[in-house]
């Protein structure tokens, strides 16, 4: 029972149930089935753990600020800046061409590349398995931002879209629990940003030609286009609808299909190899800052073990795995 509910064994003997704390994060979910649905225990635990991690990292930043220097500047959204303008400005800063994006060998490669690019700007990105009532979250502590992508997403394209949706929340300097539904104007803004960043209209013009008349796109056609750009069906549907190629309502139809998510257990290398699993979950920035802090004596091995959730004997292997 303690393992199932992720609480201390002794807590089971307390006279009253423990309250599942949730960090103070604005809940921007607007999907009809989520409006009155409480966050699952699984999601609550993840949000609290990431919040606690950021608190620890914020303390470390006060002691060793040079560890947290990012190579690229994290530029905020300008006042009254449209999602399209923000996406175009950010895309130019990232310096990844459409050709390079489409030539990446797989969506798994694309996920790693985009994640590293965001972390390069000082943002922590975590892949965590949460309940199906949200797609991701953005958390802030003392100026440090963390993006949490629900690893129960159906595919890497969906994870990439969520990651950039949450990155938009960071650029807006706001926190959020998201479900990417258009009913909330902030969620809509972040959706448009993510889709515009990943699939600029100019790139679709080169593939489909300039839009002349809205038409239906079946799932197979959408899937082919999405795979070409290493994005989700939802992202591609947004672009086609916003750009005038697809009929209104295409995104909602795709959203209904893709959000019928079946929770999956990690298999293959992630299930067998805990080092690879932790590297994937924590990301490069979190891991490298923790290990560098340990090497400088800013934290001890017990602190590092708590931040990395691994025995110290595996730290070297983890350092290699995140590269």
C-alpha positions as CSV (number, residue, x, y, z in Angstrom):
1,X,0.0,0.0,0.0
2,X,2.8,2.4,0.8
3,X,4.4,1.7,-2.6
4,X,1.1,2.1,-4.4
5,X,0.2,5.5,-2.8
6,X,3.9,6.6,-2.7
7,X,3.9,7.5,1.0
8,X,6.0,6.6,4.0
9,X,5.1,3.2,5.5
10,X,4.5,4.7,9.0
11,X,2.0,7.1,7.5
12,X,-0.4,4.2,7.1
13,X,-0.9,4.1,10.9
14,X,-1.9,7.8,11.2
15,X,-5.5,8.3,12.5
16,X,-6.5,10.6,9.6
17,X,-5.8,10.3,5.9
18,X,-2.9,12.4,4.6
19,X,-3.8,15.4,2.5
20,X,-2.3,15.2,-1.0
21,X,-0.7,18.6,-1.4
22,X,-0.7,20.2,-4.8
23,X,1.6,23.2,-5.6
24,X,-0.2,26.5,-6.3
25,X,-0.3,26.3,-10.1
26,X,-3.1,27.8,-12.2
27,X,-5.3,25.1,-13.6
28,X,-6.0,26.0,-17.2
29,X,-7.7,22.8,-18.2
30,X,-10.9,23.4,-20.1
31,X,-11.8,20.1,-21.6
32,X,-15.4,19.3,-20.6
33,X,-14.5,16.0,-18.9
34,X,-11.7,17.7,-16.9
35,X,-13.5,20.8,-15.6
36,X,-14.6,19.0,-12.4
37,X,-12.1,16.2,-12.4
38,X,-9.5,16.4,-9.7
39,X,-5.9,15.8,-10.4
40,X,-5.0,12.1,-9.9
41,X,-2.6,11.1,-7.2
42,X,0.0,10.2,-9.8
43,X,-0.2,13.8,-11.2
44,X,-0.2,15.4,-7.7
45,X,2.9,13.4,-6.7
46,X,4.8,14.4,-9.9
47,X,3.9,18.1,-9.5
48,X,5.0,18.2,-5.9
49,X,8.2,16.3,-6.6
50,X,9.2,18.7,-9.4
51,X,8.3,21.7,-7.2
52,X,10.4,20.3,-4.4
53,X,13.3,19.7,-6.9
54,X,13.1,23.3,-8.1
55,X,13.2,24.6,-4.5
56,X,16.4,22.6,-4.0
57,X,17.9,23.8,-7.2
58,X,17.0,27.4,-6.3
59,X,18.9,27.0,-3.1
60,X,21.8,25.6,-5.0
61,X,21.7,28.5,-7.4
62,X,22.1,31.0,-4.5
63,X,25.3,29.2,-3.5
64,X,26.8,28.5,-6.9
65,X,25.1,30.8,-9.5
66,X,27.6,30.1,-12.2
67,X,26.3,26.5,-12.5
68,X,23.0,27.9,-13.8
69,X,24.3,30.2,-16.5
70,X,22.5,29.3,-19.8
71,X,24.3,29.6,-23.1
72,X,21.3,31.2,-24.9
73,X,19.1,34.0,-23.4
74,X,15.6,33.1,-22.5
75,X,13.7,36.0,-24.1
76,X,10.2,36.7,-22.8
77,X,7.1,37.5,-24.8
78,X,6.8,41.1,-25.7
79,X,3.8,43.1,-24.7
80,X,0.8,42.4,-26.9
81,X,3.0,40.1,-29.1
82,X,0.9,37.7,-31.1
83,X,1.6,33.9,-30.9
84,X,2.6,34.0,-34.6
85,X,5.2,36.7,-34.1
86,X,6.5,35.1,-30.9
87,X,6.9,31.8,-32.7
88,X,8.7,33.4,-35.6
89,X,11.1,35.3,-33.3
90,X,11.8,32.2,-31.3
91,X,12.3,30.0,-34.3
92,X,14.9,32.4,-35.7
93,X,16.7,32.3,-32.3
94,X,16.8,28.5,-32.3
95,X,18.5,28.4,-35.6
96,X,17.1,25.1,-36.8
97,X,16.1,25.1,-40.4
98,X,12.9,23.4,-41.7
99,X,15.1,21.3,-43.9
100,X,17.2,20.1,-41.0
101,X,14.0,19.4,-39.0
102,X,12.5,17.3,-41.7
103,X,15.8,15.4,-42.2
104,X,16.1,14.3,-38.6
105,X,16.1,10.5,-38.7
106,X,13.1,10.0,-36.3
107,X,10.7,11.7,-34.0
108,X,12.7,10.3,-31.0
109,X,15.7,12.2,-32.3
110,X,13.6,15.3,-32.8
111,X,12.4,15.1,-29.2
112,X,16.0,15.0,-27.9
113,X,17.1,17.8,-30.2
114,X,14.3,20.1,-29.3
115,X,14.5,19.3,-25.6
116,X,18.3,20.1,-25.5
117,X,17.6,23.4,-27.3
118,X,15.1,24.4,-24.7
119,X,17.3,23.3,-21.8
120,X,20.1,25.3,-23.5
121,X,18.0,28.4,-22.6
122,X,18.0,27.5,-18.9
123,X,14.7,25.7,-18.7
124,X,14.5,22.3,-17.0
125,X,12.5,19.7,-19.0
126,X,11.2,16.6,-17.3
127,X,9.4,13.6,-18.9
128,X,7.1,12.2,-16.2
129,X,4.2,9.8,-16.3
130,X,1.1,11.5,-15.1
131,X,-2.7,10.8,-15.2
132,X,-4.7,11.4,-18.4
133,X,-6.4,14.5,-17.0
134,X,-3.5,16.8,-18.2
135,X,-0.9,17.0,-20.9
136,X,1.8,18.9,-19.1
137,X,2.6,21.7,-16.6
138,X,4.9,24.6,-16.1
139,X,6.4,25.3,-12.7
140,X,8.5,28.2,-11.4
141,X,10.5,28.7,-8.3
142,X,12.8,31.7,-7.6
143,X,13.1,32.5,-11.3
144,X,13.8,28.8,-12.3
145,X,11.3,27.3,-14.7
146,X,10.5,23.6,-15.3
147,X,8.5,22.1,-18.0
148,X,6.8,18.8,-17.2
149,X,5.7,16.7,-20.2
150,X,3.2,13.9,-19.5
151,X,5.1,10.8,-20.7
152,X,1.8,9.0,-21.1
153,X,1.4,11.0,-24.3
154,X,0.7,8.8,-27.3
155,X,3.8,9.5,-29.3
156,X,6.9,11.6,-29.5
157,X,5.2,14.1,-31.8
158,X,2.6,14.7,-29.1
159,X,5.4,15.1,-26.5
160,X,7.1,17.6,-28.7
161,X,4.0,19.6,-29.1
162,X,3.3,19.6,-25.3
163,X,6.9,20.6,-24.7
164,X,6.6,23.7,-26.9
165,X,3.1,24.5,-25.6
166,X,4.6,24.6,-22.1
167,X,7.7,26.5,-23.3
168,X,5.3,29.2,-24.5
169,X,4.0,29.5,-20.9
170,X,7.6,30.0,-19.8
171,X,8.0,32.8,-22.4
172,X,4.8,34.3,-21.0
173,X,6.3,34.0,-17.6
174,X,3.4,32.1,-16.2
175,X,2.8,28.7,-14.6
176,X,0.1,26.3,-15.7
177,X,-1.5,22.9,-15.6
178,X,-2.5,22.3,-19.2
179,X,-4.7,20.2,-21.4
180,X,-4.2,22.2,-24.6
181,X,-7.9,22.7,-25.3
182,X,-8.8,25.9,-27.1
183,X,-11.5,27.0,-24.6
184,X,-9.0,28.9,-22.5
185,X,-7.5,31.9,-24.4
186,X,-4.1,31.3,-22.9
187,X,-4.1,27.6,-23.9
188,X,-5.2,28.6,-27.4
189,X,-2.3,31.1,-27.6
190,X,0.2,28.5,-26.5
191,X,-1.3,26.0,-29.0
192,X,-0.8,28.4,-31.8
193,X,2.7,29.2,-30.7
194,X,3.7,25.5,-30.6
195,X,2.2,24.8,-34.0
196,X,3.6,27.9,-35.6
197,X,7.0,27.3,-34.2
198,X,7.1,23.6,-35.4
199,X,5.3,24.0,-38.7
200,X,5.6,27.6,-40.2
201,X,3.1,28.4,-42.8
202,X,5.9,29.0,-45.3
203,X,7.0,25.4,-44.9
204,X,3.4,24.2,-45.6
205,X,3.2,26.4,-48.7
206,X,6.2,24.6,-50.1
207,X,4.6,21.2,-49.5
208,X,0.9,21.9,-50.2
209,X,0.9,25.1,-52.2
210,X,-0.8,28.3,-51.1
211,X,-4.2,27.6,-49.6
212,X,-7.1,28.3,-52.0
213,X,-10.1,26.4,-50.5
214,X,-10.6,24.6,-47.2
215,X,-11.0,20.8,-47.5
216,X,-11.2,17.6,-45.5
217,X,-8.0,15.9,-44.5
218,X,-8.2,12.2,-43.5
219,X,-6.1,10.8,-40.7
220,X,-3.7,9.1,-43.0
221,X,-2.9,12.3,-44.9
222,X,-2.5,14.2,-41.7
223,X,-0.3,11.5,-40.3
224,X,2.0,11.6,-43.3
225,X,2.4,15.4,-43.0
226,X,2.9,15.1,-39.2
227,X,5.6,12.5,-39.6
228,X,7.4,14.6,-42.2
229,X,7.7,17.5,-39.7
230,X,8.2,15.2,-36.7
231,X,5.1,16.7,-35.0
232,X,1.8,15.4,-33.6
233,X,-1.4,15.1,-35.5
234,X,-2.9,17.9,-33.3
235,X,-0.1,20.3,-34.3
236,X,-0.5,19.6,-38.0
237,X,-4.3,19.9,-37.7
238,X,-3.9,23.4,-36.1
239,X,-1.6,24.6,-38.8
240,X,-3.8,23.4,-41.6
241,X,-6.9,24.9,-40.0
242,X,-5.3,28.2,-39.1
243,X,-3.6,28.5,-42.5
244,X,-6.8,27.9,-44.5
245,X,-6.0,24.5,-45.9
246,X,-8.4,22.4,-43.7
247,X,-12.0,22.9,-42.7
248,X,-12.9,24.5,-39.4
249,X,-13.2,21.8,-36.7
250,X,-10.3,19.6,-38.0
251,X,-8.3,20.2,-34.8
252,X,-11.2,19.3,-32.5
253,X,-11.8,16.0,-34.5
254,X,-8.1,15.1,-34.3
255,X,-8.0,16.1,-30.6
256,X,-10.8,13.7,-29.8
257,X,-8.9,10.9,-31.5
258,X,-5.4,11.6,-30.0
259,X,-6.6,12.2,-26.5
260,X,-8.2,8.8,-26.2
261,X,-4.9,7.9,-24.6
262,X,-4.1,4.4,-23.3
263,X,-1.6,4.6,-20.5
264,X,1.4,2.5,-21.4
265,X,4.2,1.1,-19.4
266,X,7.7,1.9,-20.6
267,X,9.2,-1.1,-22.4
268,X,12.4,-2.1,-24.0
269,X,15.5,-0.2,-22.9
270,X,13.6,2.1,-20.5
271,X,12.1,-0.7,-18.5
272,X,15.3,-2.8,-18.5
273,X,17.9,-0.1,-18.0
274,X,17.2,2.3,-15.0
275,X,20.1,4.5,-16.1
276,X,18.6,5.2,-19.5
277,X,15.2,5.7,-17.9
278,X,16.5,8.3,-15.4
279,X,18.4,10.1,-18.1
280,X,15.3,10.3,-20.2
281,X,13.2,11.5,-17.3
282,X,15.5,14.1,-15.8
283,X,17.2,15.5,-19.0
284,X,20.7,16.8,-19.5
285,X,20.5,20.1,-17.7
286,X,19.2,18.7,-14.4
287,X,21.7,15.9,-14.5
288,X,24.8,17.9,-15.4
289,X,24.1,20.7,-12.9
290,X,23.7,18.1,-10.1
291,X,26.9,16.2,-11.0
292,X,28.9,19.4,-11.4
293,X,27.7,20.6,-8.0
294,X,28.8,17.3,-6.5
295,X,32.2,17.6,-8.1
296,X,32.7,21.1,-6.7
297,X,31.6,20.0,-3.2
298,X,28.6,22.3,-3.3
299,X,26.4,19.3,-2.4
300,X,27.2,15.9,-0.9
301,X,26.6,12.4,-2.4
302,X,23.4,12.1,-0.4
303,X,22.1,15.4,-1.8
304,X,23.0,14.2,-5.3
305,X,21.3,10.9,-4.8
306,X,18.1,12.7,-3.8
307,X,18.2,14.8,-6.9
308,X,19.1,12.0,-9.3
309,X,17.2,9.2,-7.7
310,X,20.1,6.9,-8.3
311,X,22.8,5.3,-6.2
312,X,26.1,7.2,-6.4
313,X,27.8,4.2,-8.1
314,X,25.7,4.8,-11.2
315,X,26.4,8.6,-11.5
316,X,29.1,8.1,-14.1
317,X,26.9,6.0,-16.3
318,X,24.1,8.6,-16.0
319,X,26.4,11.3,-17.1
320,X,27.2,9.4,-20.3
321,X,23.5,8.6,-20.9
322,X,22.4,12.2,-21.0
323,X,24.9,13.2,-23.6
